[in-house]
Amino acid sequence: MPFTLRCIQYMVTSILQEHVWCKKFAHGRESVVDEEETGRRAVSTTDATIAAVDSLMRSNRRVMR
């Protein structure tokens, strides 16, 4: 089975993530459970956002493609 670019990207990502985990455990981390993140949420769902997206999609259906 030949390697594809996607396979190589996945392998590199996995190796980098493994390196990050090793560093965290070397510096005292003891749990594999994700910690609660602080700061701004990655996703914000409000009525205004929903209305804006709905309006955009109705005005130009090609946005979805």
CORFENZI-V299390 format. One record per residue. PSI is psi in degrees with one decimal (none if undefined). Layout:
BEGIN
psi=[PSI:PSI]
END
This chain:
BEGIN
psi=[118.4:149.2:136.4:168.4:-37.4:-41.2:-44.2:-42.4:-40.8:-42.7:-43.7:-44.4:-42.7:-42.5:-43.4:-41.1:-38.4:-40.8:-42.4:-45.7:-42.7:-42.3:-42.0:-43.5:-32.8:-27.2:17.2:-3.1:139.4:-12.3:144.2:-4.7:135.1:138.6:155.6:129.3:144.9:164.7:-166.2:141.3:148.0:-28.5:132.6:115.7:111.2:165.8:-36.6:-41.7:-43.6:-43.7:-40.0:-43.0:-42.0:-44.7:-43.3:-44.2:-38.1:-31.5:-27.7:94.5:-17.7:-10.2:-32.8:-17.6:none]
END
